[in-house]
Amino acid sequence: MEMVQRVSDVSTVDFLEWMEGMNYKIFLPDRNTCQSVPVDSLATLFAEWGSLGRIEGLLLLPPEKTFLLDS
């Protein structure tokens, strides 16, 4: 989570809240199943994230593109 702030000087929370405010949907790709799991709550995502040094990809999609995950 720290990489967003490191490269942009914007906090990860602020960035993801901004994206949600633009109606983007946030997904966390599962490394084992290769499925993208929807993030229902930023509070839950941050609470369960663990170490701030943990590096994971997040997928952010505008609502009209989420159908792409169904195929």
PyMOL Python script that loads the backbone (N, CA, C, O; Angstrom):
from pymol import cmd

cmd.read_pdbstr("""\
ATOM      1  N   MET A   1       0.814  -1.189   0.000  1.00  0.00           N
ATOM      2  CA  MET A   1       0.000   0.000   0.000  1.00  0.00           C
ATOM      3  C   MET A   1       0.861   1.258   0.000  1.00  0.00           C
ATOM      4  O   MET A   1       0.414   2.329  -0.410  1.00  0.00           O
ATOM      5  N   GLU A   2       2.079   1.119   0.456  1.00  0.00           N
ATOM      6  CA  GLU A   2       2.929   2.302   0.550  1.00  0.00           C
ATOM      7  C   GLU A   2       3.406   2.807  -0.811  1.00  0.00           C
ATOM      8  O   GLU A   2       3.831   3.957  -0.921  1.00  0.00           O
ATOM      9  N   MET A   3       3.344   1.977  -1.837  1.00  0.00           N
ATOM     10  CA  MET A   3       3.881   2.370  -3.138  1.00  0.00           C
ATOM     11  C   MET A   3       3.128   3.548  -3.750  1.00  0.00           C
ATOM     12  O   MET A   3       3.740   4.393  -4.404  1.00  0.00           O
ATOM     13  N   VAL A   4       1.825   3.620  -3.553  1.00  0.00           N
ATOM     14  CA  VAL A   4       1.056   4.738  -4.102  1.00  0.00           C
ATOM     15  C   VAL A   4       1.614   6.049  -3.570  1.00  0.00           C
ATOM     16  O   VAL A   4       1.882   6.982  -4.326  1.00  0.00           O
ATOM     17  N   GLN A   5       1.782   6.099  -2.256  1.00  0.00           N
ATOM     18  CA  GLN A   5       2.291   7.333  -1.664  1.00  0.00           C
ATOM     19  C   GLN A   5       3.744   7.581  -2.066  1.00  0.00           C
ATOM     20  O   GLN A   5       4.143   8.726  -2.283  1.00  0.00           O
ATOM     21  N   ARG A   6       4.512   6.540  -2.163  1.00  0.00           N
ATOM     22  CA  ARG A   6       5.924   6.699  -2.498  1.00  0.00           C
ATOM     23  C   ARG A   6       6.106   7.313  -3.884  1.00  0.00           C
ATOM     24  O   ARG A   6       6.978   8.160  -4.076  1.00  0.00           O
ATOM     25  N   VAL A   7       5.293   6.895  -4.846  1.00  0.00           N
ATOM     26  CA  VAL A   7       5.473   7.384  -6.214  1.00  0.00           C
ATOM     27  C   VAL A   7       4.636   8.620  -6.540  1.00  0.00           C
ATOM     28  O   VAL A   7       4.918   9.316  -7.515  1.00  0.00           O
ATOM     29  N   SER A   8       3.605   8.901  -5.730  1.00  0.00           N
ATOM     30  CA  SER A   8       2.726  10.019  -6.086  1.00  0.00           C
ATOM     31  C   SER A   8       2.584  11.076  -5.007  1.00  0.00           C
ATOM     32  O   SER A   8       2.044  12.151  -5.268  1.00  0.00           O
ATOM     33  N   ASP A   9       3.054  10.798  -3.808  1.00  0.00           N
ATOM     34  CA  ASP A   9       2.906  11.692  -2.663  1.00  0.00           C
ATOM     35  C   ASP A   9       1.434  11.903  -2.303  1.00  0.00           C
ATOM     36  O   ASP A   9       1.072  12.927  -1.724  1.00  0.00           O
ATOM     37  N   VAL A  10       0.588  10.927  -2.650  1.00  0.00           N
ATOM     38  CA  VAL A  10      -0.828  10.910  -2.276  1.00  0.00           C
ATOM     39  C   VAL A  10      -1.022   9.655  -1.437  1.00  0.00           C
ATOM     40  O   VAL A  10      -0.542   8.585  -1.811  1.00  0.00           O
ATOM     41  N   SER A  11      -1.716   9.766  -0.312  1.00  0.00           N
ATOM     42  CA  SER A  11      -1.905   8.578   0.521  1.00  0.00           C
ATOM     43  C   SER A  11      -2.765   7.554  -0.209  1.00  0.00           C
ATOM     44  O   SER A  11      -3.618   7.909  -1.023  1.00  0.00           O
ATOM     45  N   THR A  12      -2.535   6.303   0.087  1.00  0.00           N
ATOM     46  CA  THR A  12      -3.296   5.229  -0.531  1.00  0.00           C
ATOM     47  C   THR A  12      -4.776   5.363  -0.216  1.00  0.00           C
ATOM     48  O   THR A  12      -5.621   5.154  -1.086  1.00  0.00           O
ATOM     49  N   VAL A  13      -5.093   5.712   1.033  1.00  0.00           N
ATOM     50  CA  VAL A  13      -6.490   5.890   1.421  1.00  0.00           C
ATOM     51  C   VAL A  13      -7.129   6.988   0.585  1.00  0.00           C
ATOM     52  O   VAL A  13      -8.222   6.803   0.050  1.00  0.00           O
ATOM     53  N   ASP A  14      -6.459   8.130   0.468  1.00  0.00           N
ATOM     54  CA  ASP A  14      -7.011   9.234  -0.324  1.00  0.00           C
ATOM     55  C   ASP A  14      -7.210   8.834  -1.781  1.00  0.00           C
ATOM     56  O   ASP A  14      -8.229   9.162  -2.388  1.00  0.00           O
ATOM     57  N   PHE A  15      -6.234   8.127  -2.337  1.00  0.00           N
ATOM     58  CA  PHE A  15      -6.340   7.710  -3.738  1.00  0.00           C
ATOM     59  C   PHE A  15      -7.514   6.765  -3.956  1.00  0.00           C
ATOM     60  O   PHE A  15      -8.312   6.961  -4.873  1.00  0.00           O
ATOM     61  N   LEU A  16      -7.621   5.735  -3.109  1.00  0.00           N
ATOM     62  CA  LEU A  16      -8.693   4.761  -3.299  1.00  0.00           C
ATOM     63  C   LEU A  16     -10.065   5.369  -3.013  1.00  0.00           C
ATOM     64  O   LEU A  16     -11.040   5.024  -3.681  1.00  0.00           O
ATOM     65  N   GLU A  17     -10.154   6.263  -2.039  1.00  0.00           N
ATOM     66  CA  GLU A  17     -11.428   6.960  -1.797  1.00  0.00           C
ATOM     67  C   GLU A  17     -11.795   7.826  -2.999  1.00  0.00           C
ATOM     68  O   GLU A  17     -12.967   7.909  -3.365  1.00  0.00           O
ATOM     69  N   TRP A  18     -10.817   8.462  -3.607  1.00  0.00           N
ATOM     70  CA  TRP A  18     -11.055   9.278  -4.796  1.00  0.00           C
ATOM     71  C   TRP A  18     -11.575   8.412  -5.946  1.00  0.00           C
ATOM     72  O   TRP A  18     -12.522   8.782  -6.640  1.00  0.00           O
ATOM     73  N   MET A  19     -10.935   7.250  -6.135  1.00  0.00           N
ATOM     74  CA  MET A  19     -11.382   6.342  -7.193  1.00  0.00           C
ATOM     75  C   MET A  19     -12.800   5.838  -6.928  1.00  0.00           C
ATOM     76  O   MET A  19     -13.612   5.765  -7.851  1.00  0.00           O
ATOM     77  N   GLU A  20     -13.104   5.491  -5.679  1.00  0.00           N
ATOM     78  CA  GLU A  20     -14.465   5.070  -5.343  1.00  0.00           C
ATOM     79  C   GLU A  20     -15.455   6.208  -5.602  1.00  0.00           C
ATOM     80  O   GLU A  20     -16.573   5.975  -6.060  1.00  0.00           O
ATOM     81  N   GLY A  21     -15.037   7.428  -5.306  1.00  0.00           N
ATOM     82  CA  GLY A  21     -15.887   8.585  -5.551  1.00  0.00           C
ATOM     83  C   GLY A  21     -16.194   8.775  -7.027  1.00  0.00           C
ATOM     84  O   GLY A  21     -17.199   9.392  -7.381  1.00  0.00           O
ATOM     85  N   MET A  22     -15.334   8.247  -7.890  1.00  0.00           N
ATOM     86  CA  MET A  22     -15.569   8.303  -9.335  1.00  0.00           C
ATOM     87  C   MET A  22     -16.278   7.035  -9.807  1.00  0.00           C
ATOM     88  O   MET A  22     -16.345   6.761 -11.006  1.00  0.00           O
ATOM     89  N   ASN A  23     -16.808   6.261  -8.850  1.00  0.00           N
ATOM     90  CA  ASN A  23     -17.575   5.031  -9.091  1.00  0.00           C
ATOM     91  C   ASN A  23     -16.749   3.863  -9.612  1.00  0.00           C
ATOM     92  O   ASN A  23     -17.304   2.898 -10.139  1.00  0.00           O
ATOM     93  N   TYR A  24     -15.436   3.940  -9.469  1.00  0.00           N
ATOM     94  CA  TYR A  24     -14.616   2.789  -9.851  1.00  0.00           C
ATOM     95  C   TYR A  24     -14.823   1.675  -8.840  1.00  0.00           C
ATOM     96  O   TYR A  24     -15.008   1.929  -7.650  1.00  0.00           O
ATOM     97  N   LYS A  25     -14.791   0.454  -9.317  1.00  0.00           N
ATOM     98  CA  LYS A  25     -14.882  -0.723  -8.461  1.00  0.00           C
ATOM     99  C   LYS A  25     -13.465  -1.242  -8.238  1.00  0.00           C
ATOM    100  O   LYS A  25     -12.647  -1.270  -9.157  1.00  0.00           O
ATOM    101  N   ILE A  26     -13.196  -1.646  -7.017  1.00  0.00           N
ATOM    102  CA  ILE A  26     -11.861  -2.094  -6.638  1.00  0.00           C
ATOM    103  C   ILE A  26     -11.887  -3.597  -6.406  1.00  0.00           C
ATOM    104  O   ILE A  26     -12.767  -4.120  -5.722  1.00  0.00           O
ATOM    105  N   PHE A  27     -10.915  -4.277  -6.984  1.00  0.00           N
ATOM    106  CA  PHE A  27     -10.809  -5.731  -6.871  1.00  0.00           C
ATOM    107  C   PHE A  27      -9.391  -6.093  -6.437  1.00  0.00           C
ATOM    108  O   PHE A  27      -8.427  -5.402  -6.767  1.00  0.00           O
ATOM    109  N   LEU A  28      -9.288  -7.182  -5.697  1.00  0.00           N
ATOM    110  CA  LEU A  28      -8.005  -7.724  -5.287  1.00  0.00           C
ATOM    111  C   LEU A  28      -7.835  -9.077  -5.977  1.00  0.00           C
ATOM    112  O   LEU A  28      -8.539 -10.032  -5.649  1.00  0.00           O
ATOM    113  N   PRO A  29      -6.910  -9.166  -6.924  1.00  0.00           N
ATOM    114  CA  PRO A  29      -6.692 -10.459  -7.591  1.00  0.00           C
ATOM    115  C   PRO A  29      -6.171 -11.503  -6.604  1.00  0.00           C
ATOM    116  O   PRO A  29      -5.245 -11.235  -5.839  1.00  0.00           O
ATOM    117  N   ASP A  30      -6.765 -12.680  -6.626  1.00  0.00           N
ATOM    118  CA  ASP A  30      -6.354 -13.785  -5.762  1.00  0.00           C
ATOM    119  C   ASP A  30      -5.221 -14.535  -6.463  1.00  0.00           C
ATOM    120  O   ASP A  30      -5.385 -15.002  -7.590  1.00  0.00           O
ATOM    121  N   ARG A  31      -4.098 -14.647  -5.808  1.00  0.00           N
ATOM    122  CA  ARG A  31      -2.921 -15.296  -6.420  1.00  0.00           C
ATOM    123  C   ARG A  31      -3.138 -16.782  -6.687  1.00  0.00           C
ATOM    124  O   ARG A  31      -2.561 -17.336  -7.622  1.00  0.00           O
ATOM    125  N   ASN A  32      -3.963 -17.424  -5.875  1.00  0.00           N
ATOM    126  CA  ASN A  32      -4.167 -18.868  -6.021  1.00  0.00           C
ATOM    127  C   ASN A  32      -5.165 -19.213  -7.109  1.00  0.00           C
ATOM    128  O   ASN A  32      -4.965 -20.175  -7.851  1.00  0.00           O
ATOM    129  N   THR A  33      -6.239 -18.440  -7.213  1.00  0.00           N
ATOM    130  CA  THR A  33      -7.303 -18.786  -8.154  1.00  0.00           C
ATOM    131  C   THR A  33      -7.305 -17.926  -9.414  1.00  0.00           C
ATOM    132  O   THR A  33      -7.998 -18.241 -10.382  1.00  0.00           O
ATOM    133  N   CYS A  34      -6.543 -16.855  -9.405  1.00  0.00           N
ATOM    134  CA  CYS A  34      -6.506 -15.890 -10.505  1.00  0.00           C
ATOM    135  C   CYS A  34      -7.853 -15.186 -10.704  1.00  0.00           C
ATOM    136  O   CYS A  34      -8.090 -14.572 -11.744  1.00  0.00           O
ATOM    137  N   GLN A  35      -8.721 -15.276  -9.713  1.00  0.00           N
ATOM    138  CA  GLN A  35      -9.999 -14.567  -9.745  1.00  0.00           C
ATOM    139  C   GLN A  35      -9.824 -13.211  -9.078  1.00  0.00           C
ATOM    140  O   GLN A  35      -8.997 -13.054  -8.180  1.00  0.00           O
ATOM    141  N   SER A  36     -10.598 -12.244  -9.516  1.00  0.00           N
ATOM    142  CA  SER A  36     -10.559 -10.919  -8.909  1.00  0.00           C
ATOM    143  C   SER A  36     -11.692 -10.808  -7.902  1.00  0.00           C
ATOM    144  O   SER A  36     -12.867 -10.898  -8.257  1.00  0.00           O
ATOM    145  N   VAL A  37     -11.325 -10.613  -6.647  1.00  0.00           N
ATOM    146  CA  VAL A  37     -12.277 -10.547  -5.549  1.00  0.00           C
ATOM    147  C   VAL A  37     -12.656  -9.089  -5.319  1.00  0.00           C
ATOM    148  O   VAL A  37     -11.774  -8.251  -5.127  1.00  0.00           O
ATOM    149  N   PRO A  38     -13.953  -8.767  -5.333  1.00  0.00           N
ATOM    150  CA  PRO A  38     -14.343  -7.379  -5.120  1.00  0.00           C
ATOM    151  C   PRO A  38     -14.027  -6.916  -3.704  1.00  0.00           C
ATOM    152  O   PRO A  38     -14.182  -7.669  -2.743  1.00  0.00           O
ATOM    153  N   VAL A  39     -13.587  -5.681  -3.589  1.00  0.00           N
ATOM    154  CA  VAL A  39     -13.341  -5.056  -2.296  1.00  0.00           C
ATOM    155  C   VAL A  39     -14.633  -4.339  -1.917  1.00  0.00           C
ATOM    156  O   VAL A  39     -15.004  -3.342  -2.536  1.00  0.00           O
ATOM    157  N   ASP A  40     -15.308  -4.851  -0.903  1.00  0.00           N
ATOM    158  CA  ASP A  40     -16.588  -4.278  -0.497  1.00  0.00           C
ATOM    159  C   ASP A  40     -16.418  -3.047   0.380  1.00  0.00           C
ATOM    160  O   ASP A  40     -17.283  -2.171   0.413  1.00  0.00           O
ATOM    161  N   SER A  41     -15.304  -2.988   1.085  1.00  0.00           N
ATOM    162  CA  SER A  41     -15.089  -1.896   2.031  1.00  0.00           C
ATOM    163  C   SER A  41     -13.599  -1.589   2.133  1.00  0.00           C
ATOM    164  O   SER A  41     -12.784  -2.485   2.353  1.00  0.00           O
ATOM    165  N   LEU A  42     -13.256  -0.329   1.972  1.00  0.00           N
ATOM    166  CA  LEU A  42     -11.848   0.051   2.132  1.00  0.00           C
ATOM    167  C   LEU A  42     -11.387  -0.185   3.561  1.00  0.00           C
ATOM    168  O   LEU A  42     -10.237  -0.565   3.787  1.00  0.00           O
ATOM    169  N   ALA A  43     -12.270   0.034   4.527  1.00  0.00           N
ATOM    170  CA  ALA A  43     -11.911  -0.195   5.932  1.00  0.00           C
ATOM    171  C   ALA A  43     -11.507  -1.652   6.147  1.00  0.00           C
ATOM    172  O   ALA A  43     -10.518  -1.932   6.824  1.00  0.00           O
ATOM    173  N   THR A  44     -12.270  -2.573   5.572  1.00  0.00           N
ATOM    174  CA  THR A  44     -11.948  -3.998   5.697  1.00  0.00           C
ATOM    175  C   THR A  44     -10.660  -4.323   4.965  1.00  0.00           C
ATOM    176  O   THR A  44      -9.828  -5.069   5.481  1.00  0.00           O
ATOM    177  N   LEU A  45     -10.482  -3.779   3.779  1.00  0.00           N
ATOM    178  CA  LEU A  45      -9.252  -4.015   3.014  1.00  0.00           C
ATOM    179  C   LEU A  45      -8.032  -3.608   3.833  1.00  0.00           C
ATOM    180  O   LEU A  45      -7.070  -4.369   3.932  1.00  0.00           O
ATOM    181  N   PHE A  46      -8.066  -2.416   4.417  1.00  0.00           N
ATOM    182  CA  PHE A  46      -6.918  -1.942   5.184  1.00  0.00           C
ATOM    183  C   PHE A  46      -6.738  -2.723   6.479  1.00  0.00           C
ATOM    184  O   PHE A  46      -5.607  -2.967   6.900  1.00  0.00           O
ATOM    185  N   ALA A  47      -7.833  -3.118   7.114  1.00  0.00           N
ATOM    186  CA  ALA A  47      -7.747  -3.873   8.363  1.00  0.00           C
ATOM    187  C   ALA A  47      -7.126  -5.249   8.145  1.00  0.00           C
ATOM    188  O   ALA A  47      -6.409  -5.757   9.007  1.00  0.00           O
ATOM    189  N   GLU A  48      -7.405  -5.850   6.984  1.00  0.00           N
ATOM    190  CA  GLU A  48      -6.918  -7.198   6.700  1.00  0.00           C
ATOM    191  C   GLU A  48      -5.618  -7.220   5.900  1.00  0.00           C
ATOM    192  O   GLU A  48      -5.079  -8.295   5.636  1.00  0.00           O
ATOM    193  N   TRP A  49      -5.110  -6.062   5.513  1.00  0.00           N
ATOM    194  CA  TRP A  49      -3.947  -5.995   4.624  1.00  0.00           C
ATOM    195  C   TRP A  49      -2.686  -6.534   5.278  1.00  0.00           C
ATOM    196  O   TRP A  49      -1.884  -7.203   4.626  1.00  0.00           O
ATOM    197  N   GLY A  50      -2.507  -6.250   6.552  1.00  0.00           N
ATOM    198  CA  GLY A  50      -1.285  -6.679   7.228  1.00  0.00           C
ATOM    199  C   GLY A  50      -0.217  -5.616   7.085  1.00  0.00           C
ATOM    200  O   GLY A  50      -0.487  -4.432   7.285  1.00  0.00           O
ATOM    201  N   SER A  51       0.980  -6.021   6.746  1.00  0.00           N
ATOM    202  CA  SER A  51       2.119  -5.114   6.640  1.00  0.00           C
ATOM    203  C   SER A  51       1.928  -4.093   5.524  1.00  0.00           C
ATOM    204  O   SER A  51       1.495  -4.435   4.423  1.00  0.00           O
ATOM    205  N   LEU A  52       2.256  -2.838   5.820  1.00  0.00           N
ATOM    206  CA  LEU A  52       2.183  -1.808   4.787  1.00  0.00           C
ATOM    207  C   LEU A  52       3.184  -2.075   3.665  1.00  0.00           C
ATOM    208  O   LEU A  52       3.033  -1.551   2.562  1.00  0.00           O
ATOM    209  N   GLY A  53       4.196  -2.882   3.939  1.00  0.00           N
ATOM    210  CA  GLY A  53       5.170  -3.235   2.915  1.00  0.00           C
ATOM    211  C   GLY A  53       4.712  -4.354   1.999  1.00  0.00           C
ATOM    212  O   GLY A  53       5.394  -4.675   1.026  1.00  0.00           O
ATOM    213  N   ARG A  54       3.565  -4.952   2.295  1.00  0.00           N
ATOM    214  CA  ARG A  54       3.021  -6.030   1.452  1.00  0.00           C
ATOM    215  C   ARG A  54       2.718  -5.479   0.065  1.00  0.00           C
ATOM    216  O   ARG A  54       2.059  -4.449  -0.076  1.00  0.00           O
ATOM    217  N   ILE A  55       3.197  -6.165  -0.940  1.00  0.00           N
ATOM    218  CA  ILE A  55       2.996  -5.716  -2.313  1.00  0.00           C
ATOM    219  C   ILE A  55       1.993  -6.639  -2.996  1.00  0.00           C
ATOM    220  O   ILE A  55       2.222  -7.841  -3.131  1.00  0.00           O
ATOM    221  N   GLU A  56       0.895  -6.060  -3.417  1.00  0.00           N
ATOM    222  CA  GLU A  56      -0.158  -6.766  -4.144  1.00  0.00           C
ATOM    223  C   GLU A  56      -0.657  -5.841  -5.232  1.00  0.00           C
ATOM    224  O   GLU A  56      -0.542  -4.620  -5.127  1.00  0.00           O
ATOM    225  N   GLY A  57      -1.201  -6.416  -6.256  1.00  0.00           N
ATOM    226  CA  GLY A  57      -1.848  -5.615  -7.276  1.00  0.00           C
ATOM    227  C   GLY A  57      -3.307  -5.389  -6.912  1.00  0.00           C
ATOM    228  O   GLY A  57      -3.948  -6.250  -6.309  1.00  0.00           O
ATOM    229  N   LEU A  58      -3.814  -4.253  -7.274  1.00  0.00           N
ATOM    230  CA  LEU A  58      -5.239  -3.972  -7.162  1.00  0.00           C
ATOM    231  C   LEU A  58      -5.754  -3.691  -8.565  1.00  0.00           C
ATOM    232  O   LEU A  58      -5.047  -3.111  -9.390  1.00  0.00           O
ATOM    233  N   LEU A  59      -6.962  -4.097  -8.825  1.00  0.00           N
ATOM    234  CA  LEU A  59      -7.587  -3.848 -10.106  1.00  0.00           C
ATOM    235  C   LEU A  59      -8.698  -2.835  -9.884  1.00  0.00           C
ATOM    236  O   LEU A  59      -9.577  -3.045  -9.048  1.00  0.00           O
ATOM    237  N   LEU A  60      -8.663  -1.745 -10.627  1.00  0.00           N
ATOM    238  CA  LEU A  60      -9.691  -0.710 -10.523  1.00  0.00           C
ATOM    239  C   LEU A  60     -10.376  -0.577 -11.872  1.00  0.00           C
ATOM    240  O   LEU A  60      -9.733  -0.317 -12.888  1.00  0.00           O
ATOM    241  N   LEU A  61     -11.685  -0.758 -11.867  1.00  0.00           N
ATOM    242  CA  LEU A  61     -12.454  -0.724 -13.116  1.00  0.00           C
ATOM    243  C   LEU A  61     -13.633   0.225 -12.988  1.00  0.00           C
ATOM    244  O   LEU A  61     -14.280   0.283 -11.943  1.00  0.00           O
ATOM    245  N   PRO A  62     -13.914   0.974 -14.060  1.00  0.00           N
ATOM    246  CA  PRO A  62     -15.163   1.742 -14.051  1.00  0.00           C
ATOM    247  C   PRO A  62     -16.322   0.746 -14.116  1.00  0.00           C
ATOM    248  O   PRO A  62     -16.162  -0.348 -14.657  1.00  0.00           O
ATOM    249  N   PRO A  63     -17.484   1.110 -13.571  1.00  0.00           N
ATOM    250  CA  PRO A  63     -18.593   0.146 -13.495  1.00  0.00           C
ATOM    251  C   PRO A  63     -18.984  -0.456 -14.834  1.00  0.00           C
ATOM    252  O   PRO A  63     -19.407  -1.611 -14.885  1.00  0.00           O
ATOM    253  N   GLU A  64     -18.854   0.297 -15.917  1.00  0.00           N
ATOM    254  CA  GLU A  64     -19.262  -0.237 -17.216  1.00  0.00           C
ATOM    255  C   GLU A  64     -18.292  -1.282 -17.761  1.00  0.00           C
ATOM    256  O   GLU A  64     -18.568  -1.904 -18.787  1.00  0.00           O
ATOM    257  N   LYS A  65     -17.171  -1.480 -17.093  1.00  0.00           N
ATOM    258  CA  LYS A  65     -16.191  -2.478 -17.552  1.00  0.00           C
ATOM    259  C   LYS A  65     -16.114  -3.712 -16.659  1.00  0.00           C
ATOM    260  O   LYS A  65     -15.375  -4.646 -16.972  1.00  0.00           O
ATOM    261  N   THR A  66     -16.862  -3.740 -15.550  1.00  0.00           N
ATOM    262  CA  THR A  66     -16.764  -4.891 -14.653  1.00  0.00           C
ATOM    263  C   THR A  66     -17.255  -6.182 -15.310  1.00  0.00           C
ATOM    264  O   THR A  66     -16.915  -7.273 -14.852  1.00  0.00           O
ATOM    265  N   PHE A  67     -18.039  -6.072 -16.360  1.00  0.00           N
ATOM    266  CA  PHE A  67     -18.494  -7.273 -17.072  1.00  0.00           C
ATOM    267  C   PHE A  67     -17.312  -8.080 -17.607  1.00  0.00           C
ATOM    268  O   PHE A  67     -17.437  -9.284 -17.829  1.00  0.00           O
ATOM    269  N   LEU A  68     -16.185  -7.440 -17.813  1.00  0.00           N
ATOM    270  CA  LEU A  68     -15.016  -8.131 -18.337  1.00  0.00           C
ATOM    271  C   LEU A  68     -14.534  -9.233 -17.401  1.00  0.00           C
ATOM    272  O   LEU A  68     -13.877 -10.177 -17.840  1.00  0.00           O
ATOM    273  N   LEU A  69     -14.854  -9.120 -16.122  1.00  0.00           N
ATOM    274  CA  LEU A  69     -14.435 -10.136 -15.155  1.00  0.00           C
ATOM    275  C   LEU A  69     -15.314 -11.371 -15.222  1.00  0.00           C
ATOM    276  O   LEU A  69     -14.943 -12.414 -14.684  1.00  0.00           O
ATOM    277  N   ASP A  70     -16.464 -11.282 -15.864  1.00  0.00           N
ATOM    278  CA  ASP A  70     -17.382 -12.409 -15.943  1.00  0.00           C
ATOM    279  C   ASP A  70     -17.011 -13.399 -17.041  1.00  0.00           C
ATOM    280  O   ASP A  70     -17.534 -14.512 -17.071  1.00  0.00           O
ATOM    281  N   SER A  71     -16.121 -13.006 -17.937  1.00  0.00           N
ATOM    282  CA  SER A  71     -15.801 -13.899 -19.058  1.00  0.00           C
ATOM    283  C   SER A  71     -14.579 -14.736 -18.804  1.00  0.00           C
ATOM    284  O   SER A  71     -14.189 -15.534 -19.657  1.00  0.00           O
TER     285      SER A  71
END
""", "prot")
cmd.dss("prot")
cmd.show_as("cartoon", "prot")
cmd.util.cbc("prot")
cmd.orient("prot")
